[in-house]
Amino acid sequence: MNTMEQIAPLSCSLLVMLTLSGCSTSQETLLPVDENTTMMSIWGQRSGGGNALADARSQLRRPLTTISAQEQQGYTRTAANEVQSQFRRLPDPDMVMYVYPHLADEGVPVPGYSTVFPLYTQVQYALPGERTEAL
């Protein structure tokens, strides 16, 4: 009997023992569940106590000036208006195609329907300074 034949049963038994020991650990030991624990209480414990950090942050905040919500809308940066203003898409007309009623591979009837797809296969973006609106 060579050494490989002797090692194989030992490695298999070691693998089985490790797998079974992993299953024997209880969830309560790893992640104790407490009904009264909230994320705010955990954050307070980890940050060094209570409201001291929240109080320090509130002193750094300055009040907003009295600007209406409609005026603020023009100055508010969102992901959508940033992408649209910097990377203008070129017009891509939609093509409408009607699929006539037909039979599928298994002989199942498929009713007629309309589908819409873009004319171009890829989204085209305008170069910097290129006009994208109609003249």
C-alpha positions in Angstrom: 0.0 0.0 0.0 1.6 3.3 -1.0 1.3 6.6 0.9 -1.4 8.1 -1.4 -3.7 5.2 -0.6 -3.1 5.8 3.1 -3.7 9.6 2.9 -6.9 9.5 0.9 -9.1 8.0 3.6 -7.6 10.3 6.2 -8.3 13.5 4.1 -11.8 12.3 3.4 -12.6 11.7 7.1 -11.0 15.1 8.0 -13.2 16.8 5.4 -16.3 15.1 6.8 -15.4 16.1 10.4 -14.9 19.7 9.4 -18.2 19.9 7.6 -20.1 18.4 10.4 -18.5 20.7 13.0 -19.5 23.7 10.9 -23.1 22.5 11.0 -23.1 22.0 14.7 -22.5 25.7 15.5 -25.7 27.4 16.6 -26.9 30.7 15.2 -27.5 32.1 18.7 -23.8 31.7 19.5 -22.7 33.5 16.3 -25.4 36.1 16.0 -27.3 36.6 19.2 -30.8 38.0 18.6 -32.2 40.6 21.0 -35.6 42.0 20.5 -34.6 45.4 21.9 -31.5 45.9 19.8 -31.9 48.4 17.0 -29.4 49.8 14.5 -29.5 53.1 16.3 -28.5 51.5 19.6 -25.7 49.5 18.0 -24.4 52.6 16.3 -24.5 54.5 19.6 -22.5 51.7 21.3 -19.9 51.5 18.6 -19.5 55.3 18.2 -18.6 55.8 21.8 -21.8 56.7 23.4 -25.2 58.1 23.0 -25.9 61.4 21.3 -22.5 63.0 21.6 -21.7 62.4 17.9 -25.2 63.5 16.8 -24.9 66.7 18.8 -21.5 67.5 17.3 -22.9 67.0 13.8 -25.9 69.2 14.5 -23.7 72.1 15.5 -21.9 71.9 12.2 -25.1 72.1 10.2 -26.2 75.5 8.9 -29.8 76.4 8.3 -31.1 76.6 4.7 -31.9 79.9 3.3 -35.5 80.7 2.4 -35.6 79.5 -1.2 -38.7 77.9 -2.6 -38.7 74.3 -3.6 -39.2 75.3 -7.3 -36.1 77.5 -7.2 -34.1 74.7 -5.5 -35.1 72.2 -8.2 -33.0 74.0 -10.8 -29.9 73.9 -8.6 -30.3 70.4 -7.3 -27.9 67.8 -8.8 -29.3 64.4 -9.4 -27.8 61.5 -11.2 -30.4 61.8 -13.9 -29.8 65.4 -14.8 -26.0 65.1 -14.5 -25.9 62.3 -17.0 -28.4 63.9 -19.4 -26.6 67.2 -19.4 -23.1 65.9 -19.9 -23.8 62.9 -22.1 -26.6 63.8 -24.6 -28.1 61.0 -26.6 -28.6 61.4 -30.3 -32.1 60.9 -31.5 -32.9 57.2 -32.0 -36.3 56.7 -33.7 -38.4 53.8 -32.6 -39.4 51.3 -35.2 -42.8 49.5 -34.9 -43.0 46.0 -36.3 -46.2 43.9 -36.5 -45.7 40.1 -36.1 -48.5 38.2 -37.9 -50.2 35.3 -36.1 -48.2 32.2 -36.5 -47.5 28.7 -35.1 -44.6 28.2 -32.7 -42.2 25.3 -32.9 -44.5 22.9 -31.0 -47.5 23.9 -33.1 -48.8 26.3 -30.5 -50.7 29.2 -32.1 -49.3 32.7 -31.3 -51.6 35.6 -31.8 -50.4 38.7 -33.8 -48.7 41.5 -31.8 -46.8 44.7 -32.3 -43.3 45.3 -30.9 -41.1 48.4 -30.7 -37.4 48.4 -31.1 -34.8 51.2 -31.7 -33.5 51.9 -35.2 -29.8 51.7 -34.2 -28.3 48.8 -32.5 -26.2 50.9 -30.1 -26.9 54.0 -28.1 -25.2 57.0 -29.8 -23.9 60.0 -27.8 -23.3 63.5 -29.0 -19.7 64.8 -29.1 -19.0 67.8 -26.9 -20.5 70.9 -28.5 -22.6 68.9 -30.9 -26.2 70.0 -31.2 -28.7 67.4 -30.3 -32.0 69.4 -30.5 -33.8 69.8 -33.8 -33.2 73.1 -35.7 
